[in-house]
């Protein structure tokens, strides 16, 4: 059995993400970062989250939807890991799929809940591809020594 973190030592960089509900990462994603924060902090890290539903970039109050949906855990992760980038993407919700997380379980029990959340896949694949390509370019153009190797 390997020690926690040993399995991460073979990687040169990390892109870590989670779905987010009510501006919080899923507990499994948060637990992964907490459990492996020492190993993650030794290499380049990028964080992402998916969560807000819909396609409106601005909410009723004029706020940037993706910015106000930034998971609260990102502040703590910033201090621990010093990620090279953090990104929030729109998410997807299928009301026919099993509920994920306590919030969704409770919401589904409420009358009219299916009308509360817009169903569909709102992920912006070109934006996701562009972000991944920028990470790839950064990793290809930097010398390994720059990553603490």
DSSP file (Angstrom, degrees, kcal/mol; ACC not computed):
  #  RESIDUE AA STRUCTURE BP1 BP2  ACC     N-H-->O    O-->H-N    N-H-->O    O-->H-N    TCO  KAPPA ALPHA  PHI   PSI    X-CA   Y-CA   Z-CA
    1    1 A X              0   0    0      0, 0.0     2,-0.2     0, 0.0     0, 0.0   0.000 360.0 360.0 360.0 130.9    0.0    0.0    0.0
    2    2 A X        -     0   0    0      1,-0.1     2,-0.1     3,-0.0     3,-0.1  -0.515 360.0-107.0 -84.7 153.9    1.4    3.4   -0.9
    3    3 A X    >>  -     0   0    0     -2,-0.2     3,-2.0     1,-0.1     4,-0.6  -0.443  49.0 -84.8 -73.1 152.3    1.5    6.3    1.4
    4    4 A X  T 34 S+     0   0    0      1,-0.3    -1,-0.1     2,-0.1    35,-0.0  -0.368 119.6  22.0 -56.5 131.8   -1.0    9.2    0.6
    5    5 A X  T >> S+     0   0    0     -3,-0.1     4,-1.0    -2,-0.1     3,-0.9   0.005  95.5  98.3  97.6 -28.5    0.7   11.5   -1.9
    6    6 A X  G X4 S+     0   0    0     -3,-2.0     3,-0.8     1,-0.3     4,-0.4   0.908  82.3  53.1 -58.8 -41.2    3.1    8.8   -3.2
    7    7 A X  G 3< S+     0   0    0     -4,-0.6     3,-0.4     1,-0.2    -1,-0.3   0.728 107.6  52.5 -67.9 -20.2    0.8    8.1   -6.1
    8    8 A X  G X4 S+     0   0    0     -3,-0.9     3,-1.8     1,-0.2    -1,-0.2   0.672  88.5  80.1 -86.7 -17.9    0.8   11.8   -7.0
    9    9 A X  T << S+     0   0    0     -4,-1.0    -1,-0.2    -3,-0.8    -2,-0.2   0.725  82.3  64.7 -62.0 -22.4    4.6   12.1   -7.0
   10   10 A X  T 3  S+     0   0    0     -4,-0.4     2,-0.3    -3,-0.4    -1,-0.3   0.594  88.6  86.1 -77.5 -10.4    4.7   10.7  -10.5
   11   11 A X    <   -     0   0    0     -3,-1.8     3,-0.1     1,-0.1    -3,-0.0  -0.678  62.4-155.2 -97.7 147.7    2.9   13.6  -12.0
   12   12 A X  S    S+     0   0    0     -2,-0.3    32,-0.7     1,-0.2     2,-0.3   0.677  78.3   1.4 -89.7 -20.7    4.4   16.9  -13.2
   13   13 A X  E     -a   44   0A   0     30,-0.2     2,-0.4     2,-0.0    -1,-0.2  -0.968  65.6-135.5-160.3 165.9    1.3   19.1  -12.7
   14   14 A X  E     -a   45   0A   0     30,-2.5    32,-2.1    -2,-0.3     2,-0.5  -0.994   9.3-168.7-137.3 139.4   -2.3   18.9  -11.6
   15   15 A X  E     -a   46   0A   0     -2,-0.4     2,-0.5    30,-0.2    32,-0.2  -0.983  24.1-175.6-120.5 114.3   -5.6   20.1  -12.8
   16   16 A X  E     +a   47   0A   0     30,-2.7    32,-2.1    -2,-0.5     2,-0.3  -0.934   7.9 163.0-119.4 131.1   -8.1   19.6  -10.0
   17   17 A X  E     -a   48   0A   0     -2,-0.5     2,-0.3    30,-0.2    32,-0.2  -0.942  14.1-178.4-145.3 166.4  -11.8   20.3  -10.2
   18   18 A X  E     -a   49   0A   0     30,-1.2    32,-1.6    -2,-0.3     2,-0.2  -0.986  35.2-102.4-156.1 154.3  -15.2   19.6   -8.7
   19   19 A X  E     -a   50   0A   0     -2,-0.3     7,-1.7    30,-0.2     2,-0.4  -0.498  41.6-145.6 -69.3 154.4  -18.8   20.4   -9.2
   20   20 A X  E     -C   25   0B   0     30,-2.5     2,-0.4     5,-0.2     5,-0.2  -0.983  14.6-167.7-128.9 141.0  -20.0   23.1   -6.9
   21   21 A X  E >  S-C   24   0B   0      3,-2.6     3,-0.9    -2,-0.4    82,-0.1  -0.997  78.0  -8.1-126.7 127.4  -23.3   23.6   -5.2
   22   22 A X  T 3  S-     0   0    0     -2,-0.4    -1,-0.2     1,-0.2     3,-0.1   0.926 131.4 -53.2  51.9  51.6  -24.2   26.8   -3.5
   23   23 A X  T 3  S+     0   0    0      1,-0.2    49,-2.7    46,-0.1     2,-0.4   0.691 117.4 107.2  55.9  28.9  -20.7   28.1   -3.9
   24   24 A X  E <   -C   21   0B   0     -3,-0.9    -3,-2.6    47,-0.2    -1,-0.2  -0.999  69.2-121.7-132.7 136.2  -19.0   25.1   -2.3
   25   25 A X  E     -C   20   0B   0     -2,-0.4    -5,-0.2    -5,-0.2    24,-0.0  -0.298  46.2 -87.7 -62.1 155.6  -17.1   22.3   -3.9
   26   26 A X     >  -     0   0    0     -7,-1.7     4,-2.1     1,-0.1     3,-0.4  -0.369  40.2-115.4 -60.4 147.8  -18.4   18.8   -3.4
   27   27 A X  H  > S+     0   0    0      1,-0.2     4,-2.6     2,-0.2     5,-0.2   0.813 113.7  58.4 -62.5 -29.8  -17.0   17.3   -0.2
   28   28 A X  H  > S+     0   0    0      2,-0.2     4,-2.0     1,-0.2    -1,-0.2   0.908 107.6  46.3 -66.2 -40.8  -15.1   14.6   -2.2
   29   29 A X  H  > S+     0   0    0     -3,-0.4     4,-2.0     2,-0.2    -2,-0.2   0.924 114.3  47.3 -66.0 -44.4  -13.1   17.3   -4.1
   30   30 A X  H  X S+     0   0    0     -4,-2.1     4,-2.5     1,-0.2    -2,-0.2   0.910 111.2  51.6 -62.7 -42.6  -12.4   19.3   -1.0
   31   31 A X  H  X S+     0   0    0     -4,-2.6     4,-2.7    -5,-0.2    -1,-0.2   0.883 107.2  53.9 -63.0 -38.5  -11.3   16.2    0.8
   32   32 A X  H  X S+     0   0    0     -4,-2.0     4,-2.1     2,-0.2    -1,-0.2   0.945 110.7  45.2 -60.7 -48.2   -8.9   15.2   -2.0
   33   33 A X  H  X S+     0   0    0     -4,-2.0     4,-0.5     1,-0.2    -2,-0.2   0.922 115.1  47.6 -63.5 -43.3   -7.2   18.6   -1.9
   34   34 A X  H >< S+     0   0    0     -4,-2.5     3,-0.7     1,-0.2     4,-0.2   0.914 113.4  47.8 -63.7 -42.2   -6.9   18.6    1.9
   35   35 A X  H 3< S+     0   0    0     -4,-2.7    -1,-0.2     1,-0.2    -2,-0.2   0.848 125.1  29.5 -67.1 -34.6   -5.6   15.0    1.9
   36   36 A X  H 3X S+     0   0    0     -4,-2.1     4,-2.8    -5,-0.2     5,-0.3   0.147  80.4 119.8-112.6  17.9   -3.0   15.7   -0.8
   37   37 A X  H <X S+     0   0    0     -3,-0.7     4,-2.2    -4,-0.5    -1,-0.1   0.831  74.9  53.2 -59.5 -33.5   -2.3   19.4   -0.3
   38   38 A X  H  > S+     0   0    0     -4,-0.2     4,-0.7    -3,-0.2    -1,-0.2   0.954 113.7  41.7 -65.9 -48.0    1.4   18.8    0.4
   39   39 A X  H >4 S+     0   0    0      1,-0.2     3,-0.7     2,-0.2     4,-0.3   0.892 115.9  50.4 -65.2 -40.0    2.0   16.9   -2.8
   40   40 A X  H >< S+     0   0    0     -4,-2.8     3,-1.4     1,-0.2    -1,-0.2   0.881 104.7  57.6 -65.3 -38.1   -0.2   19.3   -4.8
   41   41 A X  H 3< S+     0   0    0     -4,-2.2    -1,-0.2    -5,-0.3    -2,-0.2   0.680  97.5  63.1 -68.5 -17.1    1.7   22.3   -3.4
   42   42 A X  T << S+     0   0    0     -3,-0.7     2,-0.3    -4,-0.7    -1,-0.3   0.561 107.3  41.7 -84.3  -8.1    5.0   20.9   -4.8
   43   43 A X  S <  S-     0   0    0     -3,-1.4   -30,-0.2    -4,-0.3     2,-0.1  -0.838 102.1 -75.5-132.6 166.6    3.9   21.1   -8.4
   44   44 A X  E     -a   13   0A   0    -32,-0.7   -30,-2.5    -2,-0.3     2,-0.4  -0.442  53.4-169.4 -64.0 136.9    2.0   23.5  -10.7
   45   45 A X  E     -a   14   0A   0     37,-0.3    39,-3.0   -32,-0.2    40,-0.7  -0.986  16.7-170.9-133.3 140.1   -1.8   23.3  -10.0
   46   46 A X  E     -ab  15  85A   0    -32,-2.1   -30,-2.7    -2,-0.4     2,-0.4  -0.979  13.5-154.4-124.2 142.8   -4.8   24.7  -11.7
   47   47 A X  E     +ab  16  86A   0     38,-2.6    40,-1.8    -2,-0.4     2,-0.3  -0.914  13.9 176.1-118.1 143.3   -8.3   24.6  -10.1
   48   48 A X  E     -ab  17  87A   0    -32,-2.1   -30,-1.2    -2,-0.4     2,-0.3  -0.970   8.8-167.4-142.1 162.5  -11.7   24.6  -11.8
   49   49 A X  E     -ab  18  88A   0     38,-1.8    40,-3.3    -2,-0.3     2,-0.4  -0.993   6.4-158.9-144.4 146.4  -15.3   24.3  -10.8
   50   50 A X  E     +ab  19  89A   0    -32,-1.6   -30,-2.5    -2,-0.3    40,-0.2  -0.983  44.5 105.7-123.6 142.9  -18.5   23.7  -12.6
   51   51 A X        +     0   0    0     38,-1.6    39,-0.1    -2,-0.4    40,-0.1   0.209  33.3 100.8-175.6 -56.7  -21.8   24.7  -11.2
   52   52 A X        -     0   0    0     37,-0.4    39,-2.9    38,-0.1    -1,-0.4  -0.254  58.1-141.8 -60.9 143.0  -23.9   27.6  -12.2
   53   53 A X        +     0   0    0     37,-0.2     2,-0.2    -3,-0.1     3,-0.2  -0.787  56.9  31.9-105.4 147.5  -26.7   26.6  -14.5
   54   54 A X  S    S-     0   0    0     -2,-0.3    37,-0.1    37,-0.3    66,-0.0  -0.567  82.3 -94.3 105.6-171.3  -28.0   28.6  -17.4
   55   55 A X  S    S+     0   0    0     -2,-0.2     2,-0.4     3,-0.1    -1,-0.1   0.379  75.8 119.7-127.7  -0.6  -26.2   30.8  -19.9
   56   56 A X        -     0   0    0     -3,-0.2     9,-0.1     1,-0.2     3,-0.0  -0.553  43.5-164.6 -71.7 125.2  -26.7   34.3  -18.4
   57   57 A X  S    S+     0   0    0     -2,-0.4     8,-2.5     1,-0.1     9,-0.4   0.667  76.2  48.1 -82.6 -17.4  -23.3   35.8  -17.7
   58   58 A X  B    S-D   64   0C   0      6,-0.3     6,-0.2     7,-0.1    -1,-0.1  -0.982  78.6-140.3-127.0 135.3  -24.8   38.5  -15.5
   59   59 A X    >   -     0   0    0      4,-2.5     3,-2.0    -2,-0.4    -2,-0.1  -0.217  40.9 -85.5 -85.0-178.2  -27.3   38.0  -12.7
   60   60 A X  T 3  S+     0   0    0      1,-0.3    -1,-0.1     2,-0.1    -2,-0.0   0.751 129.5  52.2 -60.6 -26.6  -30.3   40.2  -11.8
   61   61 A X  T 3  S-     0   0    0      2,-0.1    -1,-0.3     0, 0.0    -3,-0.0   0.419 122.1-104.5 -90.1   1.0  -28.1   42.4   -9.6
   62   62 A X  S <  S+     0   0    0     -3,-2.0     2,-0.2     1,-0.3    -2,-0.1   0.589  73.3 143.1  88.0  11.0  -25.6   42.9  -12.4
   63   63 A X        -     0   0    0      1,-0.1    -4,-2.5     2,-0.0     2,-0.5  -0.577  62.2-104.0 -85.4 147.6  -23.0   40.6  -11.0
   64   64 A X  B  >  -D   58   0C   0     -6,-0.2     4,-2.5    -2,-0.2    -6,-0.3  -0.600  30.2-148.1 -67.4 116.6  -20.8   38.3  -13.1
   65   65 A X  H  > S+     0   0    0     -8,-2.5     4,-0.9    -2,-0.5    -1,-0.2   0.876  94.6  48.6 -59.4 -42.2  -22.4   34.9  -12.6
   66   66 A X  H  4 S+     0   0    0     -9,-0.4    -1,-0.2     1,-0.2     4,-0.1   0.874 112.1  49.3 -69.3 -35.4  -19.1   33.0  -12.9
   67   67 A X  H >4 S+     0   0    0      1,-0.2     3,-1.4     2,-0.2    -2,-0.2   0.924 111.8  46.6 -69.7 -44.0  -17.3   35.2  -10.4
   68   68 A X  H 3< S+     0   0    0     -4,-2.5    -1,-0.2     1,-0.3    -2,-0.2   0.653 108.7  58.5 -73.9 -12.1  -20.1   35.1   -7.7
   69   69 A X  T 3< S+     0   0    0     -4,-0.9    -1,-0.3    -5,-0.2    -2,-0.2   0.387  74.1 129.3 -93.2   2.4  -20.2   31.3   -8.2
   70   70 A X    <   -     0   0    0     -3,-1.4    -3,-0.1    -4,-0.1    18,-0.1  -0.398  69.6-109.0 -58.8 123.8  -16.5   31.0   -7.3
   71   71 A X    >   -     0   0    0     -2,-0.2     3,-1.6     1,-0.1     4,-0.3  -0.268  14.9-132.4 -59.6 138.8  -16.3   28.3   -4.6
   72   72 A X  T >> S+     0   0    0    -49,-2.7     3,-1.1     1,-0.3     4,-0.6   0.785 103.3  68.9 -61.7 -27.5  -15.4   29.6   -1.2
   73   73 A X  H 3> S+     0   0    0    -50,-0.3     4,-2.8     1,-0.2    -1,-0.3   0.737  80.0  78.5 -64.0 -22.4  -12.8   26.8   -0.8
   74   74 A X  H <> S+     0   0    0     -3,-1.6     4,-2.4     1,-0.2    -1,-0.2   0.828  87.8  56.4 -60.4 -32.1  -10.7   28.6   -3.5
   75   75 A X  H <> S+     0   0    0     -3,-1.1     4,-1.6    -4,-0.3    -1,-0.2   0.940 111.4  42.3 -64.2 -45.3   -9.4   31.1   -1.0
   76   76 A X  H  X S+     0   0    0     -4,-0.6     4,-2.0    -3,-0.2    -2,-0.2   0.918 115.1  50.1 -65.4 -44.1   -8.1   28.4    1.3
   77   77 A X  H  X>S+     0   0    0     -4,-2.8     4,-3.4     1,-0.2     5,-0.7   0.859 105.4  58.3 -63.7 -35.0   -6.7   26.4   -1.6
   78   78 A X  H  X5S+     0   0    0     -4,-2.4     4,-1.7    -5,-0.2    -1,-0.2   0.929 108.2  45.9 -58.9 -45.6   -5.0   29.6   -2.9
   79   79 A X  H  <5S+     0   0    0     -4,-1.6    -2,-0.2     1,-0.2    -1,-0.2   0.884 120.4  39.1 -66.0 -39.0   -3.1   29.9    0.4
   80   80 A X  H  <5S+     0   0    0     -4,-2.0    -2,-0.2    -5,-0.1    -1,-0.2   0.906 132.0  18.9 -76.8 -43.4   -2.1   26.2    0.5
   81   81 A X  H  <5S-     0   0    0     -4,-3.4    -3,-0.2    -5,-0.2   -36,-0.2   0.678  78.3-140.8-109.5 -22.4   -1.4   25.6   -3.2
   82   82 A X     << -     0   0    0     -4,-1.7   -37,-0.3    -5,-0.7    -4,-0.2   0.963  31.6-150.4  55.0  53.3   -0.7   28.9   -5.0
   83   83 A X        -     0   0    0     -6,-0.2   -37,-0.2     1,-0.1     3,-0.1  -0.188  15.4-136.3 -59.7 147.8   -2.6   27.7   -8.0
   84   84 A X  S    S+     0   0    0    -39,-3.0     2,-0.3     1,-0.2   -38,-0.2   0.653  85.5   3.0 -76.2 -16.9   -1.5   29.1  -11.4
   85   85 A X  E     -b   46   0A   0    -40,-0.7   -38,-2.6     2,-0.0     2,-0.4  -0.968  56.0-160.8-166.6 151.8   -5.1   29.5  -12.4
   86   86 A X  E     +b   47   0A   0     -2,-0.3     2,-0.4   -40,-0.2   -38,-0.2  -0.998  18.0 179.1-136.5 136.9   -8.6   29.1  -11.1
   87   87 A X  E     -b   48   0A   0    -40,-1.8   -38,-1.8    -2,-0.4     2,-0.5  -0.999  18.3-154.9-144.2 140.7  -11.7   28.9  -13.4
   88   88 A X  E     -b   49   0A   0     -2,-0.4     2,-0.3   -40,-0.2   -38,-0.2  -0.967  18.4-172.9-113.8 130.3  -15.4   28.5  -12.9
   89   89 A X  E     -b   50   0A   0    -40,-3.3   -38,-1.6    -2,-0.5   -37,-0.4  -0.849  32.4 -97.9-117.1 155.3  -17.4   27.0  -15.8
   90   90 A X        -     0   0    0     -2,-0.3    34,-0.2    32,-0.2   -37,-0.2  -0.378  46.7-149.1 -64.1 154.2  -21.2   26.7  -16.2
   91   91 A X        -     0   0    0    -39,-2.9    31,-2.3   -41,-0.1     2,-0.3  -0.192   4.7-111.8-112.2-159.0  -22.4   23.2  -15.3
   92   92 A X  E     -E  121   0D   0     29,-0.2     2,-0.4    30,-0.2    29,-0.3  -0.977  18.3-168.1-140.1 149.7  -25.1   20.7  -16.2
   93   93 A X  E     -E  120   0D   0     27,-2.8    27,-2.9    -2,-0.3     2,-0.6  -0.955   5.7-173.7-145.6 125.8  -28.1   19.3  -14.5
   94   94 A X    >   -     0   0    0     -2,-0.4     3,-1.9    25,-0.2    25,-0.0  -0.953  12.0-159.1-115.8 108.2  -30.3   16.4  -15.4
   95   95 A X  T 3  S+     0   0    0     -2,-0.6    -1,-0.1     1,-0.3     4,-0.1   0.679  91.6  60.5 -63.6 -15.0  -33.4   16.1  -13.1
   96   96 A X  T 3  S+     0   0    0      2,-0.1    -1,-0.3    -3,-0.0     2,-0.1   0.632  89.6  86.9 -85.4 -14.1  -33.7   12.5  -14.1
   97   97 A X  S <  S-     0   0    0     -3,-1.9     3,-0.1     1,-0.1     0, 0.0  -0.456  97.2 -83.7 -82.7 159.3  -30.3   11.6  -12.8
   98   98 A X        -     0   0    0     -2,-0.1    -1,-0.1     1,-0.1    -4,-0.1  -0.306  56.7 -97.8 -59.0 143.8  -29.7   10.6   -9.1
   99   99 A X        -     0   0    0     -3,-0.1     2,-0.5    -4,-0.1    -1,-0.1  -0.318  32.4-146.3 -65.4 146.1  -29.3   13.6   -6.9
  100  100 A X     >  -     0   0    0     -3,-0.1     4,-0.6     1,-0.0     5,-0.1  -0.965  60.3  -2.7-115.2 122.5  -25.8   14.7   -6.0
  101  101 A X  H  > S-     0   0    0     -2,-0.5     4,-1.8     3,-0.1     5,-0.1   0.177  87.3 -80.7  81.8 158.1  -25.2   16.2   -2.5
  102  102 A X  H  > S+     0   0    0      1,-0.2     4,-2.7     2,-0.2     5,-0.2   0.863 124.2  57.9 -63.7 -39.3  -27.6   17.0    0.3
  103  103 A X  H  > S+     0   0    0      1,-0.2     4,-2.7     2,-0.2    -1,-0.2   0.930 108.7  44.9 -60.1 -46.2  -28.7   20.3   -1.2
  104  104 A X  H  X S+     0   0    0     -4,-0.6     4,-2.2     2,-0.2    -1,-0.2   0.884 111.5  53.6 -67.1 -37.4  -29.9   18.6   -4.4
  105  105 A X  H  X S+     0   0    0     -4,-1.8     4,-0.7     2,-0.2    -2,-0.2   0.929 113.5  42.5 -61.4 -44.9  -31.6   15.8   -2.4
  106  106 A X  H >X S+     0   0    0     -4,-2.7     3,-0.9     1,-0.2     4,-0.6   0.911 112.0  54.2 -67.5 -42.6  -33.5   18.4   -0.3
  107  107 A X  H >< S+     0   0    0     -4,-2.7     3,-1.1     1,-0.3    -1,-0.2   0.879 103.2  56.5 -60.2 -39.1  -34.4   20.5   -3.3
  108  108 A X  H 3< S+     0   0    0     -4,-2.2    -1,-0.3     1,-0.3    -2,-0.2   0.747 101.5  57.6 -67.2 -22.3  -35.9   17.6   -5.1
  109  109 A X  H << S+     0   0    0     -3,-0.9    -1,-0.3    -4,-0.7     2,-0.2   0.654  88.4  94.4 -80.9 -15.2  -38.3   17.0   -2.2
  110  110 A X  S X< S-     0   0    0     -3,-1.1     3,-1.6    -4,-0.6     4,-0.2  -0.553  87.8-105.8 -80.1 140.7  -39.7   20.5   -2.5
  111  111 A X  T 3  S+     0   0    0      1,-0.3    -1,-0.1    -2,-0.2    -2,-0.1  -0.414 104.6  13.3 -62.7 136.0  -42.8   21.0   -4.6
  112  112 A X  T >> S+     0   0    0     -2,-0.1     3,-1.1    -4,-0.1     4,-0.6   0.598  83.6 134.3  76.1  11.7  -42.0   22.7   -7.9
  113  113 A X  H X>  +     0   0    0     -3,-1.6     4,-1.3     1,-0.3     3,-0.8   0.820  62.3  64.1 -66.0 -29.6  -38.3   22.1   -7.5
  114  114 A X  H 34 S+     0   0    0      1,-0.3    -1,-0.3    -4,-0.2     5,-0.2   0.788 103.6  48.8 -65.8 -24.2  -37.9   21.0  -11.1
  115  115 A X  H <4 S+     0   0    0     -3,-1.1    -1,-0.3     1,-0.1    -2,-0.2   0.652 101.3  66.5 -84.9 -15.9  -39.0   24.4  -12.2
  116  116 A X  H << S+     0   0    0     -3,-0.8     2,-0.4    -4,-0.6    -2,-0.2   0.910 102.1  44.7 -72.2 -43.1  -36.5   26.1   -9.9
  117  117 A X  S  < S-     0   0    0     -4,-1.3     2,-0.4   -63,-0.0    -1,-0.1  -0.870  87.9-122.2-105.8 132.4  -33.3   24.8  -11.6
  118  118 A X        -     0   0    0     -2,-0.4     2,-0.2   -65,-0.1   -64,-0.1  -0.585  28.0-137.4 -72.5 127.7  -32.9   24.9  -15.4
  119  119 A X        +     0   0    0     -2,-0.4     2,-0.2    -5,-0.2   -25,-0.2  -0.586  54.4  70.6 -82.9 145.8  -32.3   21.5  -16.7
  120  120 A X  E    S-E   93   0D   0    -27,-2.9   -27,-2.8    -2,-0.2     2,-0.7  -0.758  83.3 -69.7 140.7 177.1  -29.7   21.0  -19.4
  121  121 A X  E     +E   92   0D   0    -29,-0.3   -29,-0.2    -2,-0.2    -2,-0.1  -0.918  43.3 168.7-106.5 108.4  -26.0   21.0  -20.2
  122  122 A X        +     0   0    0    -31,-2.3   -32,-0.2    -2,-0.7   -30,-0.2   0.261  27.3 134.5-104.8   8.8  -24.7   24.5  -20.0
  123  123 A X        -     0   0    0    -32,-0.1     2,-1.2     1,-0.1     3,-0.1  -0.384  54.3-137.1 -64.0 135.7  -21.0   23.7  -20.2
  124  124 A X     >  -     0   0    0    -34,-0.2     4,-2.3     1,-0.2     3,-0.4  -0.750  22.4-175.4 -95.2  87.8  -19.1   26.0  -22.6
  125  125 A X  H  > S+     0   0    0     -2,-1.2     4,-3.0     1,-0.2     5,-0.2   0.849  79.6  54.1 -60.4 -38.4  -16.9   23.4  -24.3
  126  126 A X  H  > S+     0   0    0      2,-0.2     4,-2.4     1,-0.2    -1,-0.2   0.916 110.9  47.2 -62.0 -38.9  -15.0   25.9  -26.4
  127  127 A X  H  > S+     0   0    0     -3,-0.4     4,-2.2     2,-0.2    -2,-0.2   0.896 113.2  48.7 -66.7 -39.3  -14.1   27.9  -23.2
  128  128 A X  H  X S+     0   0    0     -4,-2.3     4,-2.5     2,-0.2    -2,-0.2   0.929 112.3  48.4 -64.9 -45.2  -13.1   24.7  -21.5
  129  129 A X  H  X S+     0   0    0     -4,-3.0     4,-2.5     1,-0.2    -2,-0.2   0.898 110.9  51.1 -61.3 -41.4  -11.0   23.6  -24.4
  130  130 A X  H  X S+     0   0    0     -4,-2.4     4,-2.1    -5,-0.2    -1,-0.2   0.914 110.9  48.1 -62.9 -42.9   -9.3   27.1  -24.6
  131  131 A X  H  X S+     0   0    0     -4,-2.2     4,-1.9     2,-0.2    -2,-0.2   0.929 112.8  47.9 -63.7 -45.5   -8.5   26.9  -20.9
  132  132 A X  H  X S+     0   0    0     -4,-2.5     4,-2.5     1,-0.2    -2,-0.2   0.888 110.6  52.2 -62.9 -38.7   -7.0   23.4  -21.2
  133  133 A X  H  X S+     0   0    0     -4,-2.5     4,-2.6     2,-0.2    -1,-0.2   0.878 107.2  52.4 -65.6 -37.1   -5.0   24.5  -24.2
  134  134 A X  H  X S+     0   0    0     -4,-2.1     4,-2.2     2,-0.2    -1,-0.2   0.890 110.3  48.3 -65.9 -38.6   -3.6   27.5  -22.3
  135  135 A X  H  X S+     0   0    0     -4,-1.9     4,-2.6     2,-0.2    -2,-0.2   0.937 111.5  50.1 -64.6 -46.1   -2.5   25.1  -19.5
  136  136 A X  H  X S+     0   0    0     -4,-2.5     4,-2.3     1,-0.2    -2,-0.2   0.918 110.4  49.9 -58.2 -45.2   -0.9   22.7  -22.0
  137  137 A X  H  X S+     0   0    0     -4,-2.6     4,-1.9     1,-0.2    -1,-0.2   0.920 110.6  49.6 -61.7 -44.1    1.0   25.6  -23.7
  138  138 A X  H  X S+     0   0    0     -4,-2.2     4,-1.2     1,-0.2    -1,-0.2   0.917 112.1  48.0 -61.3 -42.8    2.3   26.8  -20.3
  139  139 A X  H  < S+     0   0    0     -4,-2.6    -1,-0.2     1,-0.2    -2,-0.2   0.870 113.1  47.9 -67.2 -35.5    3.4   23.3  -19.4
  140  140 A X  H  < S+     0   0    0     -4,-2.3    -1,-0.2    -5,-0.2    -2,-0.2   0.800 114.0  45.8 -74.5 -28.7    5.1   22.8  -22.7
  141  141 A X  H  < S+     0   0    0     -4,-1.9     2,-0.3    -5,-0.2    -1,-0.2   0.607  97.5  82.1 -93.7 -12.0    7.0   26.1  -22.7
  142  142 A X  S  < S-     0   0    0     -4,-1.2     2,-0.2    -5,-0.2     5,-0.0  -0.684  81.0-117.5 -94.3 147.6    8.3   26.1  -19.2
  143  143 A X    >   -     0   0    0     -2,-0.3     3,-1.7     1,-0.1     4,-0.5  -0.579  24.6-119.7 -77.3 143.5   11.4   24.3  -18.1
  144  144 A X  G > >S+     0   0    0      1,-0.3     3,-1.8    -2,-0.2     5,-1.4   0.837 112.8  63.9 -52.5 -35.1   10.9   21.4  -15.6
  145  145 A X  G > 5S+     0   0    0      1,-0.3     3,-1.6     2,-0.2    -1,-0.3   0.809  91.6  65.0 -61.2 -28.1   13.2   23.3  -13.1
  146  146 A X  G < 5S+     0   0    0     -3,-1.7    -1,-0.3     1,-0.3    -2,-0.2   0.716  98.9  54.2 -66.7 -19.2   10.6   26.1  -13.1
  147  147 A X  G < 5S-     0   0    0     -3,-1.8    -1,-0.3    -4,-0.5    -2,-0.2   0.294 123.9-101.6 -97.2   8.5    8.2   23.7  -11.4
  148  148 A X  T < 5       0   0    0     -3,-1.6    -3,-0.2    -4,-0.1    -2,-0.1   0.698 360.0 360.0  82.3  18.5   10.5   22.8   -8.6
  149  149 A X      <       0   0    0     -5,-1.4    -4,-0.2  -137,-0.0    -3,-0.1   0.475 360.0 360.0 -78.7 360.0   11.6   19.5  -10.2
